[in-house]
Amino acid sequence: MARLLARTCCSKTLSQVPRCPVGLVAARAWSHGPLTAYMPEAITFSRLKDHQDLYKVSVDQGDAFWGALGRSRLTWITPFHSVQDCDLHQGRISWFLGGQLNVAVNCLDRHVHAAPDKVALIWEKDEPGEEVRVTYRELLELTCRLGNTLKRQGVKRGDRVTIYMPPCPLAVASMLACARIGAVHAVVFAGFSAESLADRIRDGKSQWEMMKEDACCEPAVMDSEDMLFLLYTSGSTGKPKGLVHSQAGYLLFAALTHKYVFNYQDRDIFGCVADIGWITGHTYVVYGPLCNGGTTVLFESTPVHPNPGRYWETVERLRINQFYGAPTAIRLLLRYSDEWVKKYDRSSLKVLGSVGEPLNKEAWEWYFRVVGETRCPVVDTWWQTETGGICISPRPSNPGAEILPGMAMRPFFGISPTLLDDKGNVLLENNISGALCISQAWPGMARTIYNDHKRFLETYLTPYPGFFFTGDGAYRTRKGYYQLTGRLDDIINISGHRLGTAEVEDIVNHHVAVAESAVIGYPHEIKGEGAYVFVVLKKDSGYTQETLAAELQELISKKIAKYAAPDYVQVTHRLPKTRSGKIMRRVLRKIVEDKASELGDLTTLDDHEAVQQIIEGHKHLVEGQKSY
């Protein structure tokens, strides 16, 4: 079978590749009602009435659920003999044991057989109107040539290859070429400095680059648990940690979440505007859409180039159906006139998504009412590099189920979220907050930290034995929905009252003058901790720092409680962010603790000048209040 699949990049033998088995299951499922039409594998489970029943099966009968999906959604060289061998107490995580496959074959060859001229990638270059379309046949050919290039340079199965380039077809083909020959790719965001790049190359012990080669490349036979890629994330201190994702489990979870969270259908154009150097780009630009045989957009520009209408002009021109962006970009675009949205035709849009951090209510309402014209559901997704794919989101669910602003709401199939208190007790009731953990393994989760499994265990599995600790806090509503409250180190304890910074930020962001904000706790000699608010103003707001501070203190006192009113409100031109758009709150925390010399790893910081401005602004603000 391996050699048969290897020849699929040669046009003579395309017909020899088996079609994706899920198509056969789907053909039998249509006559069994809407649930099996929605997920064909549901036909194997009896007495399912609705989506909630299907979710219960995914959690209570995990082996049967994931086994059925794994067999039908992926093309195997050797079928797996066991679905899983997982024990979170011991840190043992293995899925689809005995199975062998090739990820590139699953993302390319089988789709080339079915529809070789279907567009796989739409490369949206920096300048609008210069997009490039790449078919599955062309992408497979490019991948094979790159795979042969890597082999000629001595790259072998298991070697690490660092990829350092912007979002473009060559970058995607490089990832898939590594997967094809069994190498492990480590994509580094193209905006990193030379020093940051060197750190990642040294840590991964990577091999080097390219020349023109033959268009046929035999795919390596990979075990389910072999490494697929490393992805580095910054820690609060020390060197970045390389999270390891494996082959089959990650690919299946990426494909399923892509299809069901966004209701992706064949012929849709999926537009995730994340950089492929981040996990969002890995899962929802590359692996999820391509495994599903979809058409995915590679966005190389920014949301405001050449003007604030860039996203929506792209939606109109490419006829994008699902749009997946970050709250930081949505809040940025909120600062501009709605006309930048309304001047473009957005009728192709069916689903709007948000990723990176909780989407505050004001931004959610603007996204839903202005961008989506109240007809597109907004899926506010929660997940992490560590989870591999979306874990909590309003969809999948029944089409009529409610979606509430600013909430991720519901767990995905096979995800069992649990809230625990600070003593490790499971919180069973609703209307309660706690540490967000996941009580059982799922196929897409990271397996380890490269070269440091001890750190992996200490970070994710030791804090709450038997659970995967996400590091985030969450509130479970009276109806049982989940609302993320931010990182647990972003919880402020003011005079014994626990306060989520996301809750305060949501209120601050409702102020007419505020474009975006970040709230942190700082040491207070009487209250234990106090609230410190950083604010970026909208253009020409006319507010002074003193006037804004008074209004925000009154607003927060009224909306939450007097104890929550911030002691400091600092206006700044920019907040410190990673290049993926996340606010680096730990940097802000160090600054207000007067520990600016201990800022830790700043390799992902977008603008170092912003940090210096905040340091100086903090100094003036504190000195001013002392003299007053």
C-alpha positions as CSV (number, residue, x, y, z in Angstrom):
1,M,0.0,0.0,0.0
2,A,2.8,2.4,0.8
3,R,4.3,2.1,-2.7
4,L,0.9,2.3,-4.3
5,L,0.2,5.6,-2.5
6,A,3.7,6.9,-3.4
7,R,2.9,6.8,-7.1
8,T,-0.1,9.1,-6.8
9,C,1.9,12.1,-7.8
10,C,2.3,10.5,-11.2
11,S,-0.8,11.1,-13.3
12,K,-0.9,7.5,-14.7
13,T,-1.6,6.0,-11.4
14,L,-4.0,8.5,-9.7
15,S,-6.9,6.1,-10.1
16,Q,-5.2,3.5,-8.0
17,V,-5.6,5.5,-4.7
18,P,-8.6,4.5,-2.6
19,R,-11.2,7.2,-2.0
20,C,-11.7,8.6,1.5
21,P,-13.8,6.0,3.3
22,V,-16.0,8.6,4.9
23,G,-17.7,9.0,1.5
24,L,-18.9,5.5,1.6
25,V,-20.2,5.9,5.1
26,A,-22.0,9.1,4.1
27,A,-23.7,7.4,1.2
28,R,-25.3,4.9,3.6
29,A,-26.1,7.6,6.2
30,W,-28.5,9.9,4.3
31,S,-31.4,7.6,4.8
32,H,-31.0,7.5,8.6
33,G,-32.0,11.1,9.4
34,P,-30.3,14.5,9.9
35,L,-27.9,13.3,12.6
36,T,-26.2,10.7,10.4
37,A,-26.2,13.1,7.5
38,Y,-24.4,15.6,9.8
39,M,-21.9,12.9,11.0
40,P,-22.1,9.7,9.0
41,E,-20.4,7.7,11.7
42,A,-23.3,8.2,14.0
43,I,-24.9,5.3,12.2
44,T,-22.8,3.0,14.2
45,F,-24.3,4.2,17.5
46,S,-27.9,3.2,18.4
47,R,-30.6,5.4,19.9
48,L,-29.1,8.8,19.2
49,K,-31.8,11.5,19.2
50,D,-29.8,14.7,18.9
51,H,-26.4,16.3,19.0
52,Q,-26.3,16.1,22.8
53,D,-26.7,12.4,22.6
54,L,-23.8,12.3,20.1
55,Y,-21.7,14.4,22.5
56,K,-22.4,12.0,25.4
57,V,-21.3,9.1,23.2
58,S,-18.1,10.9,22.4
59,V,-17.3,11.3,26.1
60,D,-18.7,8.2,27.6
61,Q,-17.8,5.8,24.8
62,G,-14.5,7.4,23.7
63,D,-13.0,4.3,22.2
64,A,-16.1,3.6,20.0
65,F,-16.5,7.2,19.0
66,W,-12.9,8.0,18.1
67,G,-12.4,4.5,16.6
68,A,-15.2,5.0,14.2
69,L,-14.0,8.5,13.2
70,G,-10.4,7.4,12.9
71,R,-11.3,4.5,10.6
72,S,-13.5,6.5,8.3
73,R,-11.9,9.9,8.2
74,L,-8.2,9.0,7.6
75,T,-6.5,6.8,5.0
76,W,-4.4,4.2,6.7
77,I,-1.4,2.2,5.4
78,T,-1.8,-0.2,8.3
79,P,-5.0,-0.1,10.4
80,F,-4.8,0.6,14.1
81,H,-5.5,-2.3,16.5
82,S,-6.3,-0.2,19.6
83,V,-7.9,3.2,19.8
84,Q,-6.1,4.6,22.8
85,D,-3.8,3.9,25.8
86,C,-4.0,7.1,27.9
87,D,-3.5,7.8,31.6
88,L,-3.3,11.4,32.7
89,H,-2.0,10.4,36.1
90,Q,1.1,8.9,34.6
91,G,1.4,11.2,31.6
92,R,0.8,8.4,29.1
93,I,-0.9,9.6,26.0
94,S,-1.1,7.3,22.9
95,W,-3.8,7.1,20.2
96,F,-4.5,4.7,17.4
97,L,-1.9,2.2,18.4
98,G,-0.4,0.0,15.7
99,G,-1.8,2.3,13.0
100,Q,0.5,3.6,10.2
101,L,-0.3,6.4,7.8
102,N,1.2,9.4,6.0
103,V,-0.2,12.9,6.8
104,A,0.7,14.3,3.3
105,V,-1.1,11.4,1.7
106,N,-4.2,12.3,3.8
107,C,-3.9,16.0,2.9
108,L,-3.1,15.7,-0.8
109,D,-3.0,12.4,-2.6
110,R,-6.5,11.2,-1.8
111,H,-7.9,14.5,-2.9
112,V,-5.9,14.6,-6.1
113,H,-7.5,11.3,-6.9
114,A,-11.0,12.7,-6.4
115,A,-10.6,16.2,-7.7
116,P,-7.1,17.1,-9.0
117,D,-8.0,20.5,-10.2
118,K,-9.8,21.7,-7.1
119,V,-8.2,24.8,-5.6
120,A,-6.3,23.8,-2.4
121,L,-4.8,27.2,-1.5
122,I,-5.6,30.8,-2.3
123,W,-2.5,32.9,-1.6
124,E,-3.7,36.4,-0.7
125,K,-0.6,38.4,-1.1
126,D,0.2,41.7,0.6
127,E,-1.3,43.8,-2.1
128,P,-5.0,43.2,-2.8
129,G,-6.0,41.7,-6.1
130,E,-2.8,39.7,-6.6
131,E,-4.0,36.4,-5.2
132,V,-2.5,33.1,-6.5
133,R,-4.6,29.9,-6.7
134,V,-2.9,26.5,-6.3
135,T,-4.7,23.2,-7.1
136,Y,-4.3,20.0,-5.2
137,R,-2.4,18.5,-8.1
138,E,0.0,21.5,-8.1
139,L,0.5,21.4,-4.4
140,L,1.2,17.7,-4.4
141,E,3.8,18.1,-7.1
142,L,5.5,21.0,-5.3
143,T,5.4,19.0,-2.1
144,C,7.0,16.0,-3.7
145,R,9.8,18.1,-5.3
146,L,10.6,19.6,-1.9
147,G,10.5,16.2,-0.3
148,N,13.1,14.9,-2.7
149,T,15.1,18.1,-2.2
150,L,15.2,17.5,1.6
151,K,16.2,13.8,1.1
152,R,19.0,14.8,-1.3
153,Q,20.3,17.1,1.4
154,G,20.4,14.2,3.8
155,V,17.2,14.8,5.8
156,K,15.9,11.5,7.2
157,R,12.8,10.3,9.0
158,G,12.8,11.9,12.5
159,D,15.1,14.8,11.6
160,R,14.0,18.3,12.5
161,V,13.6,20.9,9.8
162,T,13.0,24.6,10.7
163,I,10.8,26.5,8.3
164,Y,11.2,30.3,8.3
165,M,9.1,32.0,5.7
166,P,5.9,34.1,5.4
167,P,2.5,32.5,4.6
168,C,2.8,31.3,1.0
169,P,2.3,28.1,-1.0
170,L,6.0,27.2,-0.7
171,A,5.7,27.3,3.1
172,V,2.7,25.0,3.2
173,A,4.4,22.6,0.7
174,S,7.5,22.7,3.0
175,M,5.4,21.6,5.9
176,L,3.8,18.8,3.9
177,A,7.1,17.8,2.4
178,C,8.5,17.2,5.9
179,A,5.4,15.1,6.7
180,R,5.7,13.2,3.5
181,I,9.3,12.0,4.2
182,G,8.8,11.6,7.9
183,A,10.8,14.7,9.1
184,V,9.6,16.9,11.9
185,H,8.9,20.5,11.0
186,A,9.3,23.5,13.3
187,V,7.7,26.5,11.7
188,V,9.1,29.8,13.0
189,F,7.0,33.0,12.6
190,A,8.6,35.0,9.8
191,G,8.8,38.1,11.8
192,F,11.1,36.7,14.4
193,S,14.6,38.2,14.8
194,A,17.7,36.3,13.7
195,E,18.5,35.6,17.3
196,S,15.1,34.1,18.0
197,L,15.3,32.0,14.8
198,A,18.8,30.7,15.9
199,D,17.5,29.7,19.3
200,R,14.8,27.6,17.8
201,I,17.1,26.0,15.2
202,R,19.6,25.1,17.9
203,D,17.0,23.7,20.3
204,G,15.4,21.6,17.5
205,K,18.8,20.5,16.0
206,S,17.4,21.2,12.6
207,Q,18.7,20.2,9.1
208,W,18.9,22.6,6.0
209,E,17.2,23.8,2.2
210,M,16.4,23.2,-1.6
211,M,16.9,22.4,-5.3
212,K,14.7,21.3,-8.2
213,E,13.8,17.6,-8.0
214,D,11.5,14.9,-9.4
215,A,7.7,15.3,-8.9
216,C,7.3,11.8,-7.4
217,C,8.3,11.3,-3.8
218,E,7.5,8.1,-1.9
219,P,5.6,8.8,1.3
220,A,7.2,7.5,4.5
221,V,5.2,5.0,6.5
222,M,4.7,6.7,9.9
223,D,3.4,5.3,13.1
224,S,0.4,7.1,14.6
225,E,2.5,8.5,17.5
226,D,5.5,9.6,15.6
227,M,6.2,13.3,15.8
228,L,4.6,15.4,13.1
229,F,5.8,18.9,14.2
230,L,7.3,21.0,17.0
231,L,5.8,24.4,17.8
232,Y,7.5,26.8,20.1
233,T,5.7,29.0,22.5
234,S,7.3,31.5,24.9
235,G,7.4,30.8,28.6
236,S,7.2,33.5,31.3
237,T,10.9,32.9,31.9
238,G,13.7,31.0,30.2
239,K,13.9,29.6,26.7
240,P,10.8,28.8,24.6
241,K,9.1,25.4,25.0
242,G,8.7,23.2,21.9
243,L,5.4,21.4,22.1
244,V,5.2,18.1,20.3
245,H,2.2,17.0,18.2
246,S,2.0,13.6,16.7
247,Q,0.6,12.3,13.4
248,A,-2.8,10.6,13.4
249,G,-4.5,12.0,16.5
250,Y,-3.6,15.6,15.7
251,L,-4.7,15.3,12.1
252,L,-8.1,13.8,12.9
253,F,-8.8,16.4,15.6
254,A,-7.8,19.2,13.2
255,A,-10.1,17.9,10.5
256,L,-13.1,17.3,12.7
257,T,-12.9,20.7,14.5
258,H,-12.5,22.5,11.2
259,K,-15.6,20.8,9.7
260,Y,-17.9,20.9,12.7
261,V,-17.1,24.1,14.5
262,F,-17.4,26.1,11.3
263,N,-19.9,23.9,9.5
264,Y,-17.5,23.6,6.6
265,Q,-19.0,22.2,3.4
266,D,-17.4,21.0,0.2
267,R,-16.9,24.0,-2.2
268,D,-16.7,26.5,0.7
269,I,-13.8,29.0,0.8
270,F,-12.3,29.0,4.3
271,G,-10.5,32.1,5.4
272,C,-8.4,31.9,8.6
273,V,-6.2,35.0,8.6
274,A,-3.7,33.6,11.1
275,D,0.0,33.3,10.3
276,I,1.1,29.7,9.7
277,G,3.9,30.3,12.3
278,W,1.3,29.9,15.0
279,I,-0.9,26.9,16.0
280,T,-4.0,28.5,14.5
281,G,-2.3,28.6,11.2
282,H,-1.1,25.0,11.5
283,T,-4.5,23.7,12.3
284,Y,-6.9,25.9,10.5
285,V,-4.9,27.2,7.5
286,V,-3.1,24.0,6.7
287,Y,-3.9,20.6,8.2
288,G,-7.6,20.8,9.0
289,P,-8.8,22.3,5.7
290,L,-6.5,20.2,3.5
291,C,-7.3,17.0,5.3
292,N,-11.0,17.8,4.6
293,G,-10.2,18.5,0.9
294,G,-11.1,22.1,1.3
295,T,-10.0,25.4,-0.2
296,T,-8.0,27.5,2.3
297,V,-6.8,31.1,2.2
298,L,-3.2,32.0,3.0
299,F,-3.4,35.6,4.2
300,E,0.0,37.4,4.0
301,S,-1.1,41.0,4.7
302,T,-2.5,43.0,7.7
303,P,-6.1,44.1,8.5
304,V,-5.3,47.7,7.8
305,H,-3.3,47.5,4.6
306,P,-3.9,49.4,2.4
307,N,-6.9,50.5,4.5
308,P,-9.1,49.3,7.3
309,G,-11.4,47.6,4.8
310,R,-8.8,45.0,3.8
311,Y,-10.4,42.0,5.4
312,W,-13.8,42.7,3.9
313,E,-12.5,43.6,0.5
314,T,-10.8,40.2,0.6
315,V,-14.1,38.5,1.6
316,E,-15.9,40.1,-1.3
317,R,-13.2,39.3,-3.9
318,L,-12.5,35.7,-2.8
319,R,-16.1,35.0,-1.8
320,I,-15.0,33.7,1.6
321,N,-17.6,31.7,3.5
322,Q,-16.0,31.2,6.9
323,F,-13.9,34.0,8.4
324,Y,-11.7,33.2,11.4
325,G,-9.8,36.1,13.0
326,A,-8.4,37.4,16.3
327,P,-10.1,39.7,18.9
328,T,-7.2,42.1,18.8
329,A,-7.8,42.7,15.0
330,I,-11.6,43.0,15.5
331,R,-11.1,45.6,18.3
332,L,-8.6,47.5,16.1
333,L,-11.1,47.7,13.2
334,L,-13.8,48.9,15.6
335,R,-11.9,52.1,15.9
336,Y,-12.7,53.0,12.3
337,S,-15.9,53.9,10.6
338,D,-18.4,51.1,9.9
339,E,-18.3,52.3,6.3
340,W,-15.1,50.4,5.8
341,V,-17.1,47.3,6.4
342,K,-20.4,48.2,4.7
343,K,-18.8,49.3,1.4
344,Y,-18.0,45.6,0.6
345,D,-20.3,42.7,-0.3
346,R,-20.1,40.2,2.6
347,S,-23.1,38.1,1.5
348,S,-20.8,35.0,1.0
349,L,-20.1,34.9,4.7
350,K,-21.8,32.1,6.6
351,V,-19.8,31.8,9.9
352,L,-17.6,34.2,11.8
353,G,-15.0,32.9,14.2
354,S,-12.8,34.4,16.9
355,V,-9.5,33.0,18.3
356,G,-6.7,34.0,20.7
357,E,-8.5,35.4,23.8
358,P,-12.0,36.0,25.0
359,L,-14.0,38.3,22.6
360,N,-15.4,41.2,24.7
361,K,-19.2,41.9,24.3
362,E,-18.8,45.2,22.4
363,A,-16.5,43.6,19.8
364,W,-18.8,40.6,19.6
365,E,-21.8,42.8,18.9
366,W,-20.0,44.8,16.2
367,Y,-18.7,41.6,14.6
368,F,-22.2,40.0,14.6
369,R,-24.3,43.0,13.7
370,V,-22.0,45.0,11.4
371,V,-19.7,42.4,9.8
372,G,-22.1,39.5,9.8
373,E,-25.3,41.5,9.4
374,T,-26.9,39.5,12.2
375,R,-27.2,36.4,9.9
376,C,-23.8,34.8,10.6
377,P,-23.3,32.9,13.9
378,V,-20.2,34.0,15.8
379,V,-18.1,31.1,17.2
380,D,-15.9,32.4,20.0
381,T,-13.4,29.5,20.2
382,W,-11.2,28.5,23.1
383,W,-8.2,26.3,22.7
384,Q,-4.4,26.4,23.0
385,T,-1.2,25.3,21.2
386,E,-1.3,22.5,23.7
387,T,-4.7,21.2,22.8
388,G,-4.0,21.0,19.0
389,G,-7.5,22.3,18.1
390,I,-10.7,23.9,19.3
391,C,-12.0,22.5,22.6
392,I,-14.8,24.8,23.5
393,S,-17.1,26.7,21.1
394,P,-20.8,27.5,20.5
395,R,-20.7,25.1,17.6
396,P,-21.1,22.2,16.8
397,S,-24.7,22.2,18.0
398,N,-28.2,22.2,16.8
399,P,-28.7,25.1,14.3
400,G,-31.3,26.7,16.6
401,A,-29.3,26.5,19.8
402,E,-28.5,29.9,21.4
403,I,-25.2,31.7,21.1
404,L,-24.4,34.2,23.8
405,P,-21.9,37.1,23.3
406,G,-18.4,36.7,24.7
407,M,-18.7,33.0,25.6
408,A,-17.1,29.9,24.1
409,M,-20.1,28.0,25.7
410,R,-20.0,24.3,24.7
411,P,-17.3,21.5,24.7
412,F,-16.4,19.9,21.4
413,F,-16.9,16.1,20.9
414,G,-14.7,14.1,23.2
415,I,-13.8,17.1,25.4
416,S,-14.8,16.8,29.0
417,P,-14.2,20.2,30.8
418,T,-14.0,20.2,34.6
419,L,-13.7,23.1,37.0
420,L,-11.6,22.7,40.2
421,D,-11.0,24.9,43.2
422,D,-7.6,25.9,44.4
423,K,-7.5,22.8,46.6
424,G,-8.1,20.4,43.7
425,N,-11.8,19.7,44.5
426,V,-14.1,19.1,41.5
427,L,-16.8,21.8,41.4
428,L,-20.0,20.0,40.2
429,E,-22.5,22.9,40.5
430,N,-23.2,25.6,38.0
431,N,-22.9,29.3,38.5
432,I,-19.4,28.9,39.7
433,S,-15.8,29.7,38.7
434,G,-12.7,27.6,38.9
435,A,-9.5,26.3,37.2
436,L,-10.4,24.9,33.8
437,C,-9.1,21.4,33.4
438,I,-10.0,18.5,31.0
439,S,-10.7,15.2,32.6
440,Q,-9.8,12.8,29.9
441,A,-7.4,12.6,27.0
442,W,-8.3,13.6,23.4
443,P,-6.5,12.7,20.2
444,G,-5.3,16.3,19.3
445,M,-3.5,17.1,22.6
446,A,0.3,17.7,22.7
447,R,2.3,14.7,23.8
448,T,5.3,16.4,25.5
449,I,7.7,19.3,25.5
450,Y,10.6,18.5,23.2
451,N,13.6,17.3,25.2
452,D,11.8,18.1,28.5
453,H,9.0,15.7,29.4
454,K,9.5,16.6,33.1
455,R,8.5,20.2,32.4
456,F,5.4,18.9,30.4
457,L,4.3,16.9,33.4
458,E,4.9,19.7,35.9
459,T,3.1,22.3,33.8
460,Y,0.0,20.4,32.6
461,L,-0.5,17.1,34.5
462,T,0.9,17.5,38.0
463,P,-1.0,20.6,39.3
464,Y,-4.3,18.6,39.3
465,P,-3.5,14.9,39.2
466,G,-5.6,13.0,36.8
467,F,-6.6,16.2,34.9
468,F,-5.0,18.2,32.1
469,F,-4.5,21.7,33.5
470,T,-5.1,24.4,30.9
471,G,-3.8,27.3,33.0
472,D,-7.0,29.2,32.4
473,G,-9.9,30.0,34.6
474,A,-13.6,29.6,33.6
475,Y,-17.0,30.4,34.8
476,R,-19.8,27.9,34.3
477,T,-23.2,29.6,34.0
478,R,-26.5,28.5,35.5
479,K,-27.2,26.8,32.1
480,G,-23.9,25.0,32.1
481,Y,-22.2,27.1,29.5
482,Y,-18.5,28.0,29.8
483,Q,-17.1,31.5,29.8
484,L,-13.3,32.0,29.9
485,T,-12.2,34.4,32.5
486,G,-8.5,34.6,31.5
487,R,-5.3,33.0,32.6
488,L,-5.3,32.0,36.3
489,D,-2.4,34.3,36.8
490,D,-4.8,37.0,35.6
491,I,-7.1,36.6,38.5
492,I,-6.9,39.4,41.0
493,N,-7.6,38.9,44.7
494,I,-8.7,42.2,46.1
495,S,-9.4,42.1,49.9
496,G,-10.3,38.4,49.6
497,H,-12.5,39.0,46.5
498,R,-11.4,37.0,43.4
499,L,-11.8,39.1,40.2
500,G,-11.2,38.0,36.6
501,T,-9.3,40.6,34.7
502,A,-11.3,39.7,31.6
503,E,-14.5,40.8,33.5
504,V,-13.0,44.2,34.2
505,E,-11.7,44.6,30.7
506,D,-15.1,43.9,29.2
507,I,-16.5,46.9,31.2
508,V,-13.6,49.1,30.3
509,N,-13.9,48.3,26.6
510,H,-17.5,49.5,26.7
511,H,-16.4,53.0,27.4
512,V,-17.0,55.3,24.4
513,A,-13.3,56.5,24.4
514,V,-11.6,53.1,24.8
515,A,-10.2,51.1,21.8
516,E,-8.8,48.3,23.9
517,S,-7.5,47.6,27.4
518,A,-5.5,45.3,29.6
519,V,-6.1,44.9,33.3
520,I,-3.6,43.3,35.8
521,G,-3.2,42.9,39.5
522,Y,-0.4,44.6,41.4
523,P,0.7,44.3,45.1
524,H,-1.2,46.5,47.4
525,E,-0.1,46.9,51.0
526,I,-3.7,47.0,52.4
527,K,-5.9,45.1,49.9
528,G,-3.3,42.4,49.0
529,E,-3.8,43.3,45.3
530,G,-5.2,46.2,43.5
531,A,-6.4,46.6,39.9
532,Y,-4.2,48.5,37.4
533,V,-5.8,49.4,34.0
534,F,-3.9,50.1,30.8
535,V,-6.0,51.8,28.1
536,V,-5.5,52.6,24.4
537,L,-7.9,55.4,23.4
538,K,-9.8,55.7,20.2
539,K,-8.6,58.4,17.8
540,D,-9.6,61.9,18.7
541,S,-11.5,60.8,21.8
542,G,-10.8,64.1,23.6
543,Y,-10.3,62.4,26.9
544,T,-7.5,63.1,29.3
545,Q,-6.0,60.4,31.5
546,E,-7.5,62.0,34.7
547,T,-11.0,62.3,33.2
548,L,-11.0,58.8,31.9
549,A,-9.8,57.4,35.2
550,A,-12.6,59.0,37.1
551,E,-15.2,57.7,34.7
552,L,-13.8,54.2,34.6
553,Q,-13.7,54.0,38.4
554,E,-17.3,55.0,38.6
555,L,-18.3,52.6,35.9
556,I,-16.6,49.6,37.3
557,S,-17.9,50.4,40.8
558,K,-21.4,50.4,39.4
559,K,-21.1,47.3,37.2
560,I,-19.1,45.1,39.5
561,A,-18.4,46.5,43.0
562,K,-16.6,49.3,44.7
563,Y,-13.7,47.0,45.6
564,A,-13.1,46.4,41.9
565,A,-12.5,50.0,41.0
566,P,-8.9,50.4,39.7
567,D,-6.3,52.3,41.6
568,Y,-4.4,53.3,38.5
569,V,-5.5,54.0,34.9
570,Q,-2.7,54.5,32.5
571,V,-3.3,55.7,28.9
572,T,-0.8,54.4,26.4
573,H,-0.4,54.4,22.6
574,R,0.0,50.7,22.3
575,L,-0.1,47.6,24.4
576,P,2.7,45.0,24.3
577,K,1.6,42.2,22.1
578,T,3.0,39.0,20.6
579,R,3.2,38.9,16.8
580,S,0.1,36.8,16.9
581,G,-1.8,39.6,18.6
582,K,-1.9,38.4,22.2
583,I,-1.4,41.0,24.9
584,M,1.7,40.1,27.0
585,R,0.2,40.8,30.4
586,R,3.1,39.3,32.3
587,V,5.2,42.2,30.8
588,L,2.7,44.7,32.2
589,R,2.7,43.0,35.5
590,K,6.5,43.2,35.8
591,I,6.4,46.9,35.0
592,V,3.9,47.8,37.7
593,E,5.9,45.7,40.2
594,D,8.9,47.8,39.3
595,K,10.7,44.8,37.9
596,A,11.3,46.0,34.4
597,S,14.7,44.4,34.4
598,E,13.1,41.0,34.8
599,L,10.8,40.9,31.8
600,G,11.9,37.4,30.7
601,D,11.6,36.1,27.1
602,L,10.5,38.8,24.7
603,T,11.2,37.0,21.5
604,T,7.6,37.1,20.4
605,L,7.1,40.8,21.2
606,D,5.8,42.8,18.3
607,D,7.0,46.3,19.4
608,H,9.8,46.8,21.9
609,E,9.3,50.6,21.8
610,A,5.8,50.2,23.3
611,V,7.3,48.6,26.4
612,Q,9.6,51.5,27.0
613,Q,6.8,54.0,26.6
614,I,4.7,52.0,29.1
615,I,7.6,51.9,31.6
616,E,8.0,55.7,31.4
617,G,4.3,56.3,31.6
618,H,4.0,54.1,34.6
619,K,6.8,56.0,36.4
620,H,5.1,59.4,35.7
621,L,1.7,58.1,36.8
622,V,3.0,56.7,40.1
623,E,5.1,59.7,40.9
624,G,2.2,62.0,40.1
625,Q,-0.1,60.2,42.5
626,K,2.5,60.1,45.3
627,S,3.0,63.9,45.0
628,Y,-0.7,64.5,44.9
